């Protein structure tokens, strides 16, 4: 979607332009408006547009003065003039600034539509000629991520794939996921920057090696979890063994080059473009089993089955469903008793090795984490002390020490759950009100009246218990709902703004950019 900014000192003209046509039909979105050139210039510097539609005669700064200033700031800005004056001098001066058209009021709708269509065509032609490698990489990454999470139609994928030369027309696909375990470097103050730089180095090498591998060429990118993904396409199922062998050799080379571990998992070979997404989900699911599998392997479903069938794999398995029930119902005493019984039975298994015991214990902790995730709560690794549990498991020398680690994990997660459920009744009511009526007006004053509580005290209580101010929480929740509507509907941006409680489109634009990092139109283009 391309961005349009309107300028006219007559409000009914601006209102009419909003409703005179469906702007999304022309890949356009109105991002703001102003009543004079001075105000428009200020807003354009905050929120650049692709197309400026402006009147000529306005107070404080005329349309021609605005065009001259805006053109200096944004050389590629496309400009359409609206005017009630059919005077050659205005037309002549406007033409000097490279306007797209000079439209007379009252507006001829068909002429406006044709002007917009030709202007969009000109923008797209210019972009196709000037788009840089970085922009192409961003576009490429977004397309590939959407492909593998199932958020792109096949027609669009094939069209974009042809534009980007991705080669997404083969009958079979197999997806690999590489997670570089980059350790912290005490010589670098910014650990995040250091890790990102290392990740980029590994990614560029993997991409270069896979794209130039004649035996197994692949499409390589970084997913939204910062894992390196390689999608291999092949013409026949018979090519699978050759493909996996070539990929194995590539990984062996990488492990020689880099001193840190690379956790590598592969999904099953699947048919069709949708199959690539299924293979990706498979690889990501398998990836979590590195907690109980040797890190030097390329982990697949088949390899997991082989590991499970090794001696000792028939040892006692806890009742995971009962664990989830006890955990989510906060029955801590009963859960700890059940864990102790299961661990005693585990340790009594004939012929079991310490490594196998550790693996089963880790599975217990993984299950705690999975149960919380399925309850739609934040990742339980955020609970204090949870991250250190796994290290404690593998450093334990006795069964009592292992028991202590599992009990600690269960208690941490249980405490985490209790914290989630410890909100005061009035804050719970406010949260329910926000979640069910986010499109209505919401303020401390109104909510204080609704629940018969002092607004200042309500604001303090809400902040103390949720960690956010009411306005911040409301805005972040509304923007999440707006993102969902933009992804799952064909509603115009203005309609989404109104549905999520924003009557001022400019304010909606600013809040969306604040929380998401891109404008609503840019976000809609990405999804």
Secondary structure as GFF3:
##gff-version 3
##sequence-region A 1 527
A	DSSP	beta_strand	2	7	.	.	.	ID=ss1
A	DSSP	alpha_helix	11	19	.	.	.	ID=ss2
A	DSSP	three_ten_helix	23	26	.	.	.	ID=ss3
A	DSSP	beta_strand	28	34	.	.	.	ID=ss4
A	DSSP	alpha_helix	37	46	.	.	.	ID=ss5
A	DSSP	beta_strand	51	55	.	.	.	ID=ss6
A	DSSP	alpha_helix	63	73	.	.	.	ID=ss7
A	DSSP	beta_strand	78	83	.	.	.	ID=ss8
A	DSSP	alpha_helix	88	96	.	.	.	ID=ss9
A	DSSP	beta_strand	101	104	.	.	.	ID=ss10
A	DSSP	alpha_helix	109	130	.	.	.	ID=ss11
A	DSSP	alpha_helix	133	148	.	.	.	ID=ss12
A	DSSP	alpha_helix	154	164	.	.	.	ID=ss13
A	DSSP	beta_strand	172	180	.	.	.	ID=ss14
A	DSSP	alpha_helix	191	211	.	.	.	ID=ss15
A	DSSP	beta_strand	218	222	.	.	.	ID=ss16
A	DSSP	beta_strand	228	234	.	.	.	ID=ss17
A	DSSP	three_ten_helix	237	239	.	.	.	ID=ss18
A	DSSP	alpha_helix	240	257	.	.	.	ID=ss19
A	DSSP	beta_strand	262	266	.	.	.	ID=ss20
A	DSSP	beta_strand	270	271	.	.	.	ID=ss21
A	DSSP	alpha_helix	272	287	.	.	.	ID=ss22
A	DSSP	three_ten_helix	288	292	.	.	.	ID=ss23
A	DSSP	beta_strand	298	299	.	.	.	ID=ss24
A	DSSP	alpha_helix	301	308	.	.	.	ID=ss25
A	DSSP	alpha_helix	320	328	.	.	.	ID=ss26
A	DSSP	alpha_helix	332	347	.	.	.	ID=ss27
A	DSSP	alpha_helix	354	374	.	.	.	ID=ss28
A	DSSP	three_ten_helix	380	382	.	.	.	ID=ss29
A	DSSP	three_ten_helix	386	388	.	.	.	ID=ss30
A	DSSP	alpha_helix	389	395	.	.	.	ID=ss31
A	DSSP	alpha_helix	399	420	.	.	.	ID=ss32
A	DSSP	alpha_helix	425	436	.	.	.	ID=ss33
A	DSSP	alpha_helix	444	450	.	.	.	ID=ss34
A	DSSP	alpha_helix	455	466	.	.	.	ID=ss35
A	DSSP	alpha_helix	470	488	.	.	.	ID=ss36
A	DSSP	alpha_helix	493	499	.	.	.	ID=ss37
A	DSSP	alpha_helix	505	516	.	.	.	ID=ss38
A	DSSP	alpha_helix	520	526	.	.	.	ID=ss39
###
